[in-house]
């Protein structure tokens, strides 16, 4: 797995919370934080995800 996109599917929860996440990429390290369905990781570089951090933030 090279990249992930995470979002809150429940519309009522999505009105109240935002989901922030970042990943640790093979040979690169930690990426910057992204949120609400944005891509975290790489695409087309064959670099695996090694870890993920996720935070649920109240809006």
mmCIF file as gemmi writes it, N, C-alpha and C atoms, coordinates in Angstrom:
data_model
loop_
_atom_site.group_PDB
_atom_site.id
_atom_site.type_symbol
_atom_site.label_atom_id
_atom_site.label_alt_id
_atom_site.label_comp_id
_atom_site.label_asym_id
_atom_site.label_entity_id
_atom_site.label_seq_id
_atom_site.pdbx_PDB_ins_code
_atom_site.Cartn_x
_atom_site.Cartn_y
_atom_site.Cartn_z
_atom_site.occupancy
_atom_site.B_iso_or_equiv
_atom_site.pdbx_formal_charge
_atom_site.auth_seq_id
_atom_site.auth_asym_id
_atom_site.pdbx_PDB_model_num
ATOM 1 N N . UNK Axp A 1 ? 0.848 -1.165 0 1 0 ? 1 A 1
ATOM 2 C CA . UNK Axp A 1 ? 0 0 0 1 0 ? 1 A 1
ATOM 3 C C . UNK Axp A 1 ? 0.9 1.236 0 1 0 ? 1 A 1
ATOM 4 N N . UNK Axp A 2 ? 0.662 2.135 -0.94 1 0 ? 2 A 1
ATOM 5 C CA . UNK Axp A 2 ? 1.47 3.351 -1.075 1 0 ? 2 A 1
ATOM 6 C C . UNK Axp A 2 ? 0.828 4.585 -0.466 1 0 ? 2 A 1
ATOM 7 N N . UNK Axp A 3 ? -0.487 4.653 -0.488 1 0 ? 3 A 1
ATOM 8 C CA . UNK Axp A 3 ? -1.172 5.868 -0.046 1 0 ? 3 A 1
ATOM 9 C C . UNK Axp A 3 ? -2.549 5.531 0.498 1 0 ? 3 A 1
ATOM 10 N N . UNK Axp A 4 ? -3.079 6.454 1.312 1 0 ? 4 A 1
ATOM 11 C CA . UNK Axp A 4 ? -4.429 6.294 1.851 1 0 ? 4 A 1
ATOM 12 C C . UNK Axp A 4 ? -5.176 7.615 1.766 1 0 ? 4 A 1
ATOM 13 N N . UNK Axp A 5 ? -6.486 7.498 1.762 1 0 ? 5 A 1
ATOM 14 C CA . UNK Axp A 5 ? -7.39 8.644 1.883 1 0 ? 5 A 1
ATOM 15 C C . UNK Axp A 5 ? -8.416 8.251 2.935 1 0 ? 5 A 1
ATOM 16 N N . UNK Axp A 6 ? -8.59 9.084 3.935 1 0 ? 6 A 1
ATOM 17 C CA . UNK Axp A 6 ? -9.511 8.777 5.027 1 0 ? 6 A 1
ATOM 18 C C . UNK Axp A 6 ? -10.524 9.913 5.138 1 0 ? 6 A 1
ATOM 19 N N . UNK Axp A 7 ? -11.778 9.532 5.28 1 0 ? 7 A 1
ATOM 20 C CA . UNK Axp A 7 ? -12.805 10.553 5.472 1 0 ? 7 A 1
ATOM 21 C C . UNK Axp A 7 ? -13.871 10.007 6.412 1 0 ? 7 A 1
ATOM 22 N N . UNK Axp A 8 ? -14.64 10.9 6.982 1 0 ? 8 A 1
ATOM 23 C CA . UNK Axp A 8 ? -15.761 10.53 7.845 1 0 ? 8 A 1
ATOM 24 C C . UNK Axp A 8 ? -16.989 10.383 6.958 1 0 ? 8 A 1
ATOM 25 N N . UNK Axp A 9 ? -17.575 9.206 6.957 1 0 ? 9 A 1
ATOM 26 C CA . UNK Axp A 9 ? -18.719 8.928 6.077 1 0 ? 9 A 1
ATOM 27 C C . UNK Axp A 9 ? -20.042 9.423 6.654 1 0 ? 9 A 1
ATOM 28 N N . UNK Axp A 10 ? -20.171 9.417 7.944 1 0 ? 10 A 1
ATOM 29 C CA . UNK Axp A 10 ? -21.407 9.861 8.588 1 0 ? 10 A 1
ATOM 30 C C . UNK Axp A 10 ? -21.512 11.384 8.472 1 0 ? 10 A 1
ATOM 31 N N . UNK Axp A 11 ? -22.52 11.882 7.775 1 0 ? 11 A 1
ATOM 32 C CA . UNK Axp A 11 ? -22.621 13.32 7.5 1 0 ? 11 A 1
ATOM 33 C C . UNK Axp A 11 ? -22.797 14.158 8.766 1 0 ? 11 A 1
ATOM 34 N N . UNK Axp A 12 ? -23.5 13.637 9.75 1 0 ? 12 A 1
ATOM 35 C CA . UNK Axp A 12 ? -23.678 14.381 11.004 1 0 ? 12 A 1
ATOM 36 C C . UNK Axp A 12 ? -22.352 14.506 11.752 1 0 ? 12 A 1
ATOM 37 N N . UNK Axp A 13 ? -21.584 13.425 11.801 1 0 ? 13 A 1
ATOM 38 C CA . UNK Axp A 13 ? -20.268 13.485 12.446 1 0 ? 13 A 1
ATOM 39 C C . UNK Axp A 13 ? -19.31 14.38 11.673 1 0 ? 13 A 1
ATOM 40 N N . UNK Axp A 14 ? -19.39 14.331 10.352 1 0 ? 14 A 1
ATOM 41 C CA . UNK Axp A 14 ? -18.503 15.142 9.512 1 0 ? 14 A 1
ATOM 42 C C . UNK Axp A 14 ? -18.761 16.636 9.701 1 0 ? 14 A 1
ATOM 43 N N . UNK Axp A 15 ? -19.965 16.997 10.113 1 0 ? 15 A 1
ATOM 44 C CA . UNK Axp A 15 ? -20.263 18.407 10.397 1 0 ? 15 A 1
ATOM 45 C C . UNK Axp A 15 ? -19.565 18.876 11.67 1 0 ? 15 A 1
ATOM 46 N N . UNK Axp A 16 ? -19.303 17.944 12.582 1 0 ? 16 A 1
ATOM 47 C CA . UNK Axp A 16 ? -18.744 18.283 13.89 1 0 ? 16 A 1
ATOM 48 C C . UNK Axp A 16 ? -17.245 18.009 14.005 1 0 ? 16 A 1
ATOM 49 N N . UNK Axp A 17 ? -16.74 17.088 13.181 1 0 ? 17 A 1
ATOM 50 C CA . UNK Axp A 17 ? -15.347 16.663 13.316 1 0 ? 17 A 1
ATOM 51 C C . UNK Axp A 17 ? -14.63 16.646 11.971 1 0 ? 17 A 1
ATOM 52 N N . UNK Axp A 18 ? -13.331 16.8 12.052 1 0 ? 18 A 1
ATOM 53 C CA . UNK Axp A 18 ? -12.448 16.667 10.897 1 0 ? 18 A 1
ATOM 54 C C . UNK Axp A 18 ? -11.432 15.582 11.244 1 0 ? 18 A 1
ATOM 55 N N . UNK Axp A 19 ? -11.04 14.771 10.272 1 0 ? 19 A 1
ATOM 56 C CA . UNK Axp A 19 ? -10.06 13.723 10.523 1 0 ? 19 A 1
ATOM 57 C C . UNK Axp A 19 ? -8.735 14.119 9.871 1 0 ? 19 A 1
ATOM 58 N N . UNK Axp A 20 ? -7.679 14.164 10.675 1 0 ? 20 A 1
ATOM 59 C CA . UNK Axp A 20 ? -6.343 14.551 10.218 1 0 ? 20 A 1
ATOM 60 C C . UNK Axp A 20 ? -5.445 13.319 10.331 1 0 ? 20 A 1
ATOM 61 N N . UNK Axp A 21 ? -4.55 13.135 9.37 1 0 ? 21 A 1
ATOM 62 C CA . UNK Axp A 21 ? -3.701 11.946 9.376 1 0 ? 21 A 1
ATOM 63 C C . UNK Axp A 21 ? -2.417 12.197 8.603 1 0 ? 21 A 1
ATOM 64 N N . UNK Axp A 22 ? -1.4 11.426 8.94 1 0 ? 22 A 1
ATOM 65 C CA . UNK Axp A 22 ? -0.135 11.457 8.205 1 0 ? 22 A 1
ATOM 66 C C . UNK Axp A 22 ? 0.425 10.048 8.192 1 0 ? 22 A 1
ATOM 67 N N . UNK Axp A 23 ? 1.33 9.794 7.279 1 0 ? 23 A 1
ATOM 68 C CA . UNK Axp A 23 ? 1.891 8.454 7.142 1 0 ? 23 A 1
ATOM 69 C C . UNK Axp A 23 ? 3.411 8.51 7.138 1 0 ? 23 A 1
ATOM 70 N N . UNK Axp A 24 ? 4.008 7.394 7.503 1 0 ? 24 A 1
ATOM 71 C CA . UNK Axp A 24 ? 5.455 7.226 7.408 1 0 ? 24 A 1
ATOM 72 C C . UNK Axp A 24 ? 5.711 6.397 6.161 1 0 ? 24 A 1
ATOM 73 N N . UNK Axp A 25 ? 6.488 6.945 5.221 1 0 ? 25 A 1
ATOM 74 C CA . UNK Axp A 25 ? 6.734 6.315 3.929 1 0 ? 25 A 1
ATOM 75 C C . UNK Axp A 25 ? 8.145 5.733 3.902 1 0 ? 25 A 1
ATOM 76 N N . UNK Axp A 26 ? 8.271 4.538 3.363 1 0 ? 26 A 1
ATOM 77 C CA . UNK Axp A 26 ? 9.556 3.856 3.219 1 0 ? 26 A 1
ATOM 78 C C . UNK Axp A 26 ? 10.593 4.779 2.577 1 0 ? 26 A 1
ATOM 79 N N . UNK Axp A 27 ? 11.731 4.956 3.253 1 0 ? 27 A 1
ATOM 80 C CA . UNK Axp A 27 ? 12.837 5.731 2.703 1 0 ? 27 A 1
ATOM 81 C C . UNK Axp A 27 ? 12.641 7.239 2.687 1 0 ? 27 A 1
ATOM 82 N N . UNK Axp A 28 ? 11.476 7.71 3.118 1 0 ? 28 A 1
ATOM 83 C CA . UNK Axp A 28 ? 11.178 9.149 3.102 1 0 ? 28 A 1
ATOM 84 C C . UNK Axp A 28 ? 10.952 9.677 4.512 1 0 ? 28 A 1
ATOM 85 N N . UNK Axp A 29 ? 10.168 8.958 5.303 1 0 ? 29 A 1
ATOM 86 C CA . UNK Axp A 29 ? 9.828 9.401 6.651 1 0 ? 29 A 1
ATOM 87 C C . UNK Axp A 29 ? 8.394 9.885 6.724 1 0 ? 29 A 1
ATOM 88 N N . UNK Axp A 30 ? 8.127 10.696 7.752 1 0 ? 30 A 1
ATOM 89 C CA . UNK Axp A 30 ? 6.767 11.187 7.977 1 0 ? 30 A 1
ATOM 90 C C . UNK Axp A 30 ? 6.409 12.264 6.965 1 0 ? 30 A 1
ATOM 91 N N . UNK Axp A 31 ? 5.188 12.159 6.445 1 0 ? 31 A 1
ATOM 92 C CA . UNK Axp A 31 ? 4.655 13.193 5.556 1 0 ? 31 A 1
ATOM 93 C C . UNK Axp A 31 ? 4.046 14.295 6.413 1 0 ? 31 A 1
ATOM 94 N N . UNK Axp A 32 ? 3.643 15.371 5.79 1 0 ? 32 A 1
ATOM 95 C CA . UNK Axp A 32 ? 2.888 16.393 6.496 1 0 ? 32 A 1
ATOM 96 C C . UNK Axp A 32 ? 1.475 15.909 6.761 1 0 ? 32 A 1
ATOM 97 N N . UNK Axp A 33 ? 0.793 16.606 7.652 1 0 ? 33 A 1
ATOM 98 C CA . UNK Axp A 33 ? -0.588 16.253 7.972 1 0 ? 33 A 1
ATOM 99 C C . UNK Axp A 33 ? -1.513 16.631 6.817 1 0 ? 33 A 1
ATOM 100 N N . UNK Axp A 34 ? -2.479 15.764 6.519 1 0 ? 34 A 1
ATOM 101 C CA . UNK Axp A 34 ? -3.542 16.041 5.551 1 0 ? 34 A 1
ATOM 102 C C . UNK Axp A 34 ? -4.867 15.772 6.256 1 0 ? 34 A 1
ATOM 103 N N . UNK Axp A 35 ? -5.982 16.09 5.593 1 0 ? 35 A 1
ATOM 104 C CA . UNK Axp A 35 ? -7.27 15.917 6.277 1 0 ? 35 A 1
ATOM 105 C C . UNK Axp A 35 ? -8.397 15.601 5.312 1 0 ? 35 A 1
ATOM 106 N N . UNK Axp A 36 ? -9.426 14.962 5.847 1 0 ? 36 A 1
ATOM 107 C CA . UNK Axp A 36 ? -10.731 14.802 5.204 1 0 ? 36 A 1
ATOM 108 C C . UNK Axp A 36 ? -10.683 14.334 3.753 1 0 ? 36 A 1
ATOM 109 N N . UNK Axp A 37 ? -10.073 13.18 3.508 1 0 ? 37 A 1
ATOM 110 C CA . UNK Axp A 37 ? -10.08 12.586 2.175 1 0 ? 37 A 1
ATOM 111 C C . UNK Axp A 37 ? -8.912 12.944 1.285 1 0 ? 37 A 1
ATOM 112 N N . UNK Axp A 38 ? -7.99 13.769 1.761 1 0 ? 38 A 1
ATOM 113 C CA . UNK Axp A 38 ? -6.8 14.085 0.965 1 0 ? 38 A 1
ATOM 114 C C . UNK Axp A 38 ? -5.871 12.872 0.946 1 0 ? 38 A 1
ATOM 115 N N . UNK Axp A 39 ? -5 12.79 -0.051 1 0 ? 39 A 1
ATOM 116 C CA . UNK Axp A 39 ? -4.081 11.66 -0.192 1 0 ? 39 A 1
ATOM 117 C C . UNK Axp A 39 ? -2.881 11.846 0.727 1 0 ? 39 A 1
ATOM 118 N N . UNK Axp A 40 ? -2.564 10.802 1.49 1 0 ? 40 A 1
ATOM 119 C CA . UNK Axp A 40 ? -1.349 10.764 2.306 1 0 ? 40 A 1
ATOM 120 C C . UNK Axp A 40 ? -0.497 9.611 1.8 1 0 ? 40 A 1
ATOM 121 N N . UNK Axp A 41 ? 0.747 9.89 1.46 1 0 ? 41 A 1
ATOM 122 C CA . UNK Axp A 41 ? 1.647 8.868 0.937 1 0 ? 41 A 1
ATOM 123 C C . UNK Axp A 41 ? 2.114 9.232 -0.453 1 0 ? 41 A 1
ATOM 124 N N . UNK Axp A 42 ? 2.55 8.225 -1.193 1 0 ? 42 A 1
ATOM 125 C CA . UNK Axp A 42 ? 3.036 8.433 -2.556 1 0 ? 42 A 1
ATOM 126 C C . UNK Axp A 42 ? 2.194 7.607 -3.52 1 0 ? 42 A 1
ATOM 127 N N . UNK Axp A 43 ? 2.235 7.954 -4.777 1 0 ? 43 A 1
ATOM 128 C CA . UNK Axp A 43 ? 1.577 7.144 -5.805 1 0 ? 43 A 1
ATOM 129 C C . UNK Axp A 43 ? 2.561 6.918 -6.941 1 0 ? 43 A 1
ATOM 130 N N . UNK Axp A 44 ? 2.672 5.674 -7.381 1 0 ? 44 A 1
ATOM 131 C CA . UNK Axp A 44 ? 3.529 5.327 -8.505 1 0 ? 44 A 1
ATOM 132 C C . UNK Axp A 44 ? 5.007 5.269 -8.196 1 0 ? 44 A 1
ATOM 133 N N . UNK Axp A 45 ? 5.393 5.299 -6.925 1 0 ? 45 A 1
ATOM 134 C CA . UNK Axp A 45 ? 6.813 5.275 -6.559 1 0 ? 45 A 1
ATOM 135 C C . UNK Axp A 45 ? 7.233 3.963 -5.899 1 0 ? 45 A 1
ATOM 136 N N . UNK Axp A 46 ? 6.287 3.059 -5.691 1 0 ? 46 A 1
ATOM 137 C CA . UNK Axp A 46 ? 6.548 1.766 -5.045 1 0 ? 46 A 1
ATOM 138 C C . UNK Axp A 46 ? 7.184 1.919 -3.668 1 0 ? 46 A 1
ATOM 139 N N . UNK Axp A 47 ? 6.744 2.919 -2.922 1 0 ? 47 A 1
ATOM 140 C CA . UNK Axp A 47 ? 7.208 3.132 -1.544 1 0 ? 47 A 1
ATOM 141 C C . UNK Axp A 47 ? 6.071 2.747 -0.606 1 0 ? 47 A 1
ATOM 142 N N . UNK Axp A 48 ? 6.315 1.804 0.266 1 0 ? 48 A 1
ATOM 143 C CA . UNK Axp A 48 ? 5.249 1.309 1.142 1 0 ? 48 A 1
ATOM 144 C C . UNK Axp A 48 ? 4.989 2.256 2.316 1 0 ? 48 A 1
ATOM 145 N N . UNK Axp A 49 ? 3.754 2.214 2.812 1 0 ? 49 A 1
ATOM 146 C CA . UNK Axp A 49 ? 3.411 2.888 4.057 1 0 ? 49 A 1
ATOM 147 C C . UNK Axp A 49 ? 3.899 2.012 5.198 1 0 ? 49 A 1
ATOM 148 N N . UNK Axp A 50 ? 4.559 2.622 6.165 1 0 ? 50 A 1
ATOM 149 C CA . UNK Axp A 50 ? 5.091 1.859 7.292 1 0 ? 50 A 1
ATOM 150 C C . UNK Axp A 50 ? 4.359 2.15 8.601 1 0 ? 50 A 1
ATOM 151 N N . UNK Axp A 51 ? 3.679 3.281 8.665 1 0 ? 51 A 1
ATOM 152 C CA . UNK Axp A 51 ? 2.916 3.644 9.87 1 0 ? 51 A 1
ATOM 153 C C . UNK Axp A 51 ? 1.925 4.74 9.505 1 0 ? 51 A 1
ATOM 154 N N . UNK Axp A 52 ? 0.939 4.928 10.379 1 0 ? 52 A 1
ATOM 155 C CA . UNK Axp A 52 ? -0.037 6 10.17 1 0 ? 52 A 1
ATOM 156 C C . UNK Axp A 52 ? -0.419 6.583 11.526 1 0 ? 52 A 1
ATOM 157 N N . UNK Axp A 53 ? -0.605 7.893 11.575 1 0 ? 53 A 1
ATOM 158 C CA . UNK Axp A 53 ? -1.122 8.573 12.758 1 0 ? 53 A 1
ATOM 159 C C . UNK Axp A 53 ? -2.432 9.239 12.349 1 0 ? 53 A 1
ATOM 160 N N . UNK Axp A 54 ? -3.433 9.128 13.223 1 0 ? 54 A 1
ATOM 161 C CA . UNK Axp A 54 ? -4.759 9.674 12.923 1 0 ? 54 A 1
ATOM 162 C C . UNK Axp A 54 ? -5.243 10.469 14.131 1 0 ? 54 A 1
ATOM 163 N N . UNK Axp A 55 ? -5.799 11.664 13.865 1 0 ? 55 A 1
ATOM 164 C CA . UNK Axp A 55 ? -6.382 12.497 14.922 1 0 ? 55 A 1
ATOM 165 C C . UNK Axp A 55 ? -7.783 12.914 14.496 1 0 ? 55 A 1
ATOM 166 N N . UNK Axp A 56 ? -8.716 12.845 15.422 1 0 ? 56 A 1
ATOM 167 C CA . UNK Axp A 56 ? -10.071 13.335 15.204 1 0 ? 56 A 1
ATOM 168 C C . UNK Axp A 56 ? -10.157 14.7 15.88 1 0 ? 56 A 1
ATOM 169 N N . UNK Axp A 57 ? -10.437 15.746 15.098 1 0 ? 57 A 1
ATOM 170 C CA . UNK Axp A 57 ? -10.408 17.118 15.589 1 0 ? 57 A 1
ATOM 171 C C . UNK Axp A 57 ? -11.822 17.702 15.563 1 0 ? 57 A 1
ATOM 172 N N . UNK Axp A 58 ? -12.241 18.265 16.686 1 0 ? 58 A 1
ATOM 173 C CA . UNK Axp A 58 ? -13.549 18.92 16.738 1 0 ? 58 A 1
ATOM 174 C C . UNK Axp A 58 ? -13.472 20.242 15.989 1 0 ? 58 A 1
ATOM 175 N N . UNK Axp A 59 ? -14.471 20.519 15.135 1 0 ? 59 A 1
ATOM 176 C CA . UNK Axp A 59 ? -14.495 21.762 14.347 1 0 ? 59 A 1
ATOM 177 C C . UNK Axp A 59 ? -14.924 22.934 15.2 1 0 ? 59 A 1
